[in-house]
């Protein structure tokens, strides 16, 4: 069972640790492992831009580096610095993050929750956000 509100709260909590001196666009993510543990991530920018890492990938890489490789859901929140919960817009994962999710998650069952607040959120399967995904099965 996914505690959606808790996952969203943890994403907002992670958002506080962003390093975004160039865009001032802060993203937080909370990834639920199949083991029940929540792994948080924030976006981390770099002056050269391409080394920047998204919040979703930060959460995935943290979890994977700790031995967790099976996941149930992720909550993602994001907005310009200073925008309060419930204001602004939904922040969906970028294509690179969706591809990383496809490496480790079941397309049909993994839930992606994008939220403005714990009361206002949208929920998708990864397959809905990444149709015709390229996965390791395509390399067989």
N, C-alpha and C positions, 0 to 999 in steps of 0.2 A: 504494500500500500504506500502510495506517495503522499507525503504531507506537503502539499503544494505551498501552503502559506509559509511553513517553516523554510522551505527551499528558497522562496522569494525573499524572505527576511535575511537569510544567509547571503544571498546575492547582493542585497543592499548593503549588508555589513562589509562584504568584500570590496565593494565599490569605494569605500572610504580609503583604501590603500593604493589607489591608482597613482601612477606616475605619468602625468599627461601635460608636460609643460608646453607642448606645441599646439595640440588641438583643444585642450581643456575639455575633452569629451571623455567622461568617465564611465567605464563599463565594469560591472561586477557579475560574477557567475558563481553558481553553486551547483556542483555535480554530485548526484547521488549514486554511490557505488552499489553494486549488488550485495555487498557486505553490510549495507545500511549506513556506512560512513559518508559524511558530506565533505567534499573537497572544494575549497573556495579558490577563486582566481580573480585577478584584476588585470586590466590592460597596462602594459609597460611600454612607454614610447622611447624612441631613440632618435637623436638628431639626424641620423642617416635614413630614417623612416623604415626601410625594409627590415631592419633587425627588430622592429616593434613587434610585440607579442600581444595577441588578443586575450581577453579575460577567459574565454572558453578554453583556449588552448593551454593557458596557464593552469587552469583547474585540471584538465586532462593530463598534462605532463606531470603535475604534482602527484596525482593519483597513480599514474603508471610508474613513476619513479619510486613509489612506496609499495609496489607490487599488485595494485588493483587494476584489473583489465576488463572487468565486466561492469556495465553501468545500466541504470534504470531511467534516469531523467536528468535534465539540466534546466536551471532557471537562469535567465539572463535579463539584466536591467542596465539601462544606460541613457545618459543624457549629458548635455553641456553642464559644466561645473556650475553649481548654484541653483539648478532646477530641482524643485522639491518633488518628493514622491507624489504620484498622482497627476503631476503636470508633465508637459512634454509629450513625447511619442513613444511607441514601442521600439525596441532595439533588437532586431533579428540578427542572428549570427551571420558572419560573412561566409562566402563560399569556401574559403580555406578551412575555416572552423568546421563547417558542415562535412567537408571531406575527412577531416581528422575524426569526427564523430563516426562517420561511416566505416572507418578502420576498426573501431572497437565496439560498435553498438549495432543491435538488430534494427534494421531500417523500419520494420513494421511495428515494433513495440516501444522503442526508445522515444520518450516524450521530451519535447523542447517547449519550455514555457517561457514566453516573453511577457514581461510585466511592467506596468506603470506603478502598481502598488499591490499589496496583498489582496485587494478586492477587485482590481482591474487587471486582468491578464488574458492572454490567448495561449492555447495549447495545441501543439501539432505533433504528429509523428515525424521522425526524421525523414521517412519516405516522402511525406508531403512537402517537406522543404528541400529535398534533394532527389527528385525523380530521376530515374535512369542513372543511379549512382554507379561510379566506377569503384569496384572493390577488389580485394585479393582473389575472389572467385573468377574475375575476368582475366586473370593471369594464368589460370590453369589450362 
